[in-house]
Amino acid sequence: MRSEYTKEAKKRGATADGFEKLPDQIMQQSVDMKSMTDRIKVVAQFVAAQMSGPDPHRKCDVHQLELHLSEIKVELCNNVIPIGHIRVGSYLERALLFKILADRVGLPCALVRGQYSRAWIEVAIPQEERGQDEGGAEPAVPLRLLRPNLIVDLMNNVGELLLLHSYEGDMYCRKPV
């Protein structure tokens, strides 16, 4: 089973050390995008493609994830796993990779850790930008002064932005049933 993940990793362009060249690929895709929401969607789709395993249409379950992580631990003879070795990811793994890549490409976001191995990404996007179709003027308030108001969906509808404290946002962040 490990060979499936290794083959997929090579097809996607990941190296054995991790995602060294991947932020450059994201920057090339998102360098001409003025809208922060477009850049978030590009990074989210990239994370989903990297963490979907050998079958991108199959939903990640806990057993599959645990098996994959155990195989990597045995292969490396270590309990510390570099993020670049992980090919199957659930909420925590995808959020961690998104945060790393977002920091590399300059997207301001926060990694929030919940209970039961849940984690999500919160972003602050000005209200004006969410309503715009085209990239427009600079926001009236600097981004560093905005509070997070959206959650990035990295599992179900990849790249969709969910309002913080909405029903959809709460369902994304709550513990699994």
N, C-alpha and C positions, 0 to 999 in steps of 0.2 A: 504494500500500500504506500510505503514511503516513496517508492520510485514514481508513483503517479504525481505526487506533489512536487518532486524534484523536476520532472519533465515539464509540468505546468509552470514552475518558477522560471525555468530557462526560456520557455516560450514567451513569458511576460517580460523578460529582460532583467529579472532580479539576479543579483550576484550572490555568491555564497556568503559574503559578509553582510548582505542586507540590501537596502534600497539606496545604494550610493548614487546611481545615475537617475533615479526616478524623480527626485524633485526638479531636476533640470527639464525632464520631459513635461512635468506639470507646468513649469514656468513657460515653456514654449507654447503650450496649449492655452495658457491663461494670460499671457503677457499682453495681448491686445484687448482683453476684456476689461471694460471700465467698471462694470458693476461688481460689487463685492458678492452679491448673490450668485452671479455666474461663476465666479472663481470658487466659491464654496461648493457649488454643484460639481465642478470639474474635479476637485480634490475628493469629494465624497464618492463619485463614480469610480475614480481611480482606486480608492481604498476598497470599495466593494469588489472590484475586479481582482485585486490582489488577495483578498481574504475569502474568496468564495470557494476555494478548493478546486478539485479537478472538474466538478460539475457545477457551473455557475447557476443553474436553475434549481439545484437542490438546496433546501433550507438547512442552515447549520443547526445541528442539534448538540446537546451537551455531551452525549456519548462519543460522537464523531470528534468533537473538539478535544475531549479528554484523551482519547486514543492518539490523536495527532500530537498533542503536547507530550504524552508519555514516550512516544517513539523518538521525538526530538531529544528529550532528556537522556534516553538510553544511548542514542547515537552520539551525543556530545559528551556523555559521562559527566553531566553537570545539571543542576537544577535551575541555573540561570540560562534563559533562552533569549538569544538576540531576536529582536522583532523581525528582522529580515528572514529568519528561518520559518516563521509562522505563515502557513498558507491557508489555514482555516481559522476564521475568527468570528466570535460572537460580539456582543455589545462592548465588552471591556477592550478586547484586542483591536477592534476597529476604531474605537474612540481614541485609543492610545496612538495608533498609527496616524489617524487624522490630525491629532494634536501635533505630533512630530513634524508631519509634512506641512501643516498650516504655519507652524513657526518658521520653517525653512523658507516658505514662499511669502511670508509677511502677512498672513491673515490673522487678525486678532480674534482669539477664541479662548474659551476656558474649558478644561477637562473637569467634569464633575463626577465624582465616584459615589454611587449609590449602594444599596444593599444587594446581596445575592449576586455578586459579580456583575452588576449593572454599572455602566458608565455611559455618559453621553457628553456631547459637545454643545456648549451654549455660546451663542454669538450675539453681538449687539449690532444691529443694522438700523440706521435712521429710518424713521417712518416714511420720509419722502422717497428714499431709494426703493423701498419695497413696492411703492405704488408706481414707480417710473418704468416705462418700457425701454427707454434709451438711457445711456449714461448721461447724467446731467451735471449740474453744478455741485460744488463741494457741500457737505452737510453743514448746517448752521452751527452744530455743536461738534467739537472734536471727538473722534471715536473713543479716545481714552476716557472721556467723561460719561459715555453712555453706559447704561446698565444692560446686562444680557437680557434679551427679550425673545430670542428664538432658540429652538433646539434643532440640530441637524440630524435628520433621520438617516442612519447608516445601515439599517437592516431591512426595513419593509419597502418603503418607497424612497430609494436611495437618492439623496440630494434634496429631498423635500424639506422645507423649513416649517417647523411646527411652533405655534405660539406657546411660550412658556406659561404654565398654569392653565392651559386650555385642556379640554377633555383628551384630545389626541396627544398632547404633550405629556399629560399625566399618565396615560396608558403606555407610552413609550418608556417612561422612567420607572414605572412600578415593577414590583417583583413578579417573576413568572408564576403562572398558575400551575 
